[in-house]
Amino acid sequence: MTVAIELSNVVKTYGDFRAVDDVSFAVEEGTICGFLGPNGAGKTTSIRMILDILRPTSGSISVLGHNVASEVRDRIGYLPEEKGLYKKMTATGVIAYFATLKGVPGREATAKARELLDRYGLSAFKEHKCEALSKGMGQKVQVLASIAHDPDLVILDEPFSGLDPVNQEVMEEVIQDLKSRGKTVLFSTHVMSHAERICESIVVIAAGKMAFHGSVAEARALLPSRVRVRGENIEELVSGLPGVNAVKPSTDGRADVLELHIDEETDPRSLLKLFFDSGKTLDTFEVVQPDLHEIFVHLVGEEAREAADR
């Protein structure tokens, strides 16, 4: 498959500080890639280098087959981390204006702006000035402005930041719609749930360094499954089961449910057989797959847990 973005051994330094340290990854065309990391990990610096806003200290970057993103700027849509709109312009006017900057003729740009506002639930606000829009509406307008010229590659820096749950769902819908039309999407976030739902691949960086690049399924495989059990007088039995590394209260908050942390090689079905053979009665036996948040903390360290939760 053709590669839309490729970074090879990219380094960005500011004096003695390495903001990005030997980062390499590729994003295939027509896919959604989540660029994950704690706040301050180097995500925005990397995105700015991809877009040729910043130049790398060393290493190489390819975007849509070109060594410099500015050569294909009209094929790229970009939502920066710092959001902002022209407050006195209408929602339609702002979207149309940004489309014309990318070469879309005026009437076509206006029609496209209205179409996008209709599609994503802002029909009633087409002629409202941006200063009258809520924060969530304003952010949606800015996202629509970044894609109004129908780019092949869309790069979104923290697109979910500050959105309520309803508008977060709309943002996911926008991203998935882009993918359904064959577009490539790279978005940065430190909120794992969005990446888990919609990404085909993820890149994880911490302190400027690569921690992981692969599919969500490959990321989940980095940690073993856990087993949750509940039953009468099973505490002594579970502590001695082969392949069980630790027994802890269940993280889902249910009373009397124990969570068994097992070896990678341990098949949960073998544990179920041991329970049956012991004659113990179980009310609950659940196999729990690690989620992306747990994988993230495993990759970047416990000190990043707070950043990942925000």
N, C-alpha and C positions, 0 to 999 in steps of 0.2 A: 504494500500500500504506500502511496505517496506521503511524504512527510511535509507537514505545514510549517512546523517550527522545529529547529534543531539547535541546541546549545552544546558546544564541545569545550570542556575544560575552561569554562568562563570564570574569570576572576575580576573583582572590582575592589580596588583599594582606595582608601582616603588616608594618606600618610602611612602610618603603621597599622591602621585598622583595616581588616578585610571584611567588607560588608557582604561580599559573595566570594566563596572560596572553592574553586575547582568544581563548578556545577556543570553537569552534563545530563541532558535528557532530550527526548524527541516527542512531538505530538503528531499523531497521524491525522491526515485530512478527514473531515467528516465525523470527528469524534469530539466528546466532551472530556476535558482534562481538568481536574481540580489541582490547584497549586496551593498546598497546605503548609502551614507553619505557624508558630506562635507569633504574636506581635513583635516586630523588630527582627524577624528571622532572615530578612533579605528578599522577601517576595516582591515588594514594590520596586526595589532597586533592580531586580532581575527583569521585571516587566518593562521598566523604562529602558533597559539595555536592549531587550527584544524589539522595542519600538524605535530604537535609535535616538531616544531622548538623551540617554547617557551612552557613552562609549565604554566598552570593557577595557580593563587594564591589560588583560591578555585573554586568549581563547578566541573562539569564533562563533558566530550566530548566523543562521540561515532562516529567512522568513519567506514562505511561498516561493521558494526556489531562488531567492535573491539574497545577497550578502548584506544588503542594507535595506531596512524596512521602508525608508523614505522613498525607495524606488517603486514600491507597490502600495503607497499610503491610501490610495483610493479604494483598495481592496480590503482595507482593515478598518474595523470599528473598535473604538476604545472608550471605555468608561474609566476615568481616573479615580483614584482613592479620594481625592479632594473634590467633592461634589459642588456644583454651582450652576445657576441659570440666570439668564437676563430677566430680571424681575418684572420689568415693564412690558415684556413681550408676552403674547399669548402662547398657550401650549402648542397650538398648531404652528404659530410663527417660529418658535424656537426650533422645533423639529425640522420644519421646512428649511430654515436658515442653515442648519448644520448639513442637511442633505445637499444644498446648493454648493457649500464649500467643498464637497466631494464630487462635484461635477454634475449633479442632477439638475435638469432644467427647472425653472421656477414653478410653472403650473404642475408639472409632474411631482415636484417636491411637496407642494401643498396637498395634492391629492394623496400622496403616500403618507403624509403626516396624519391626515384625517382618517385614513384607513387603519393605521396603527393604533390611533386613539380609540377607534371603534372596537378593534379586535381585543384590546386589553382593558376594557371597562372604563374608559375615560371619555366616552362620547359626550357626556353632559358638561365637560370642562374644556372643550375644544377652544372656545374663545375666552376662557378665563385667563387673566394675567397670572404669570408664574408666582408673583408675590401673594396671590390669594389661595394658592394650592397648599395642601398639607405637606409635611415632609415626605411622607410615603408617596403621594401623588407626584411631587416634584422629582423624586428620584426615579419613578417610572418614566416620566417625561424625558429625563436625561438619558436613561437607557434606550428609549425609543429613538432619541436623537442620534445615538451612537450606531444604530443599525438601519436608519432610514435610507441609506444609499445602497442597501443590500450587499454588505461586504461578504467576502469569502471567509475571512478570519475575524472573530470577535474576541477581544481581550477585555475582561471585566475585573477591575481591582476592587475587592471587597464589595460586591454588588448587593449583598444582603445586609450590610451594616446599617443599623437604624430603622429597619423595616419591621412592621408588626407582622404577626403570623400570616394574616391574609395576604398582605403584599409580598411576603416571602414566597408564598405559593404561586403568586402571579409571576414573580421573578423566575422561579423554577420553570413555569410554563413557557416563558419567553425563551429561556435557554434550550428547552427541549424542542420547541418549535424550530429554532435555528438549526438544531441537529437534524430534524426531520427533513429539512430542505437542503441537506448536504453541506451545511456550514461547519466550520471548525470553531470550537469554543474553548478558551482557556480562561478560567476564573480563579482568583485567589480568595482564600477564606481561612479563618481559624475556627470556624464552626463546622464540625465534622458531619452533622446530620445531612446537610445539603449535598455534600460530596458523596455521601453514602447512597443517597437516593438516585442521583442523576449521572454520576460520572462513570465512564468506562475505564479510565486510568487516572492515577493520582501521582503527584510528585510531592514529596515531603522534604522540607529543608528546616534546619535548626541551626542557629548561630552562623548562618551563611553557608553551611555545608549540606550536601546531599545526605538524606537519611533513607530514602526509599523512592523507587520509581517502578510502577507496575500497575496491574489491574487491582480493583477492589478485592476480588477473590484471592489474588496472590497476597494482598496485604493481610486479609483475615487469616490466611494460612500461617502467618508468622507466630500466632499464639494458639495453643491448644483449646479445644472446647472445654466447657465446664458442665458439671452435672448437678442439678438441684434435686434434693430428696427430702421427703418428710415421712416419718413413720414412728411408731412407738419403740422406745428403747433401742435406737439404732446407733447412738453416739459411739459406743465402744466398737461396734462393727465397722463403721465408716473410717475410723481412725487407723484401722489395721488393714484396709483393703489394698491390694497390690496396685501400684500405678497411681495412687492418690498422694499428692505432694502436700496438700493442706486442706483443712476443713474449716470453713468460716460461715458466719451467718449470711443468709442470702442477701445480695445487694438490692433485691427488689423490695425489701422491707417486710416481707411476709413472715409472720411469727412461726417459729419452730421449723422453718425450712433451712436446711443446711446446703452449702455450696461446696462441692468437691472440685478442687483444682487438680487436674490429672495430667500425666505425662503425654507427650505428643504421640507416643506409640500405643497408648491405652485406648482400646475400643470401648466406648460407653456401654455397648451391648454386653460385654464381658462382665461389667460391674452389675448390670441388671440380673444376669444369670447367678452371680454370687449372692445377691440378695434373695433370689428365689431359693437357692440351695440352702441358705441359712435358716429358712423358715420365717424370716421377718416379714411383716406386712407393711407395704408401702402405700401411702396415700398419694404421694407425688414422686414422679421420676421424670425430669425434664433435661434434655440436652440443650445447652445454651451456647450459641456461637459468639465469639468475641465481636463486638461492634467496632466501628472505625475510631471512635473516641478512645477505646482501650488500646487499639493498635497505635494510635497517635502518641499517647502517653508512653507506651512501651518504646517507641522509636526515638522520641525527643527528650524523654526523661521526666521524672516526677515534678521537677521544678517548672515544667511548662503546663502543668495541669490547670492552674488558674487561668492562664491565657487561653487554653483550649475550651474552658467552660464559658468564657465571656461571649 
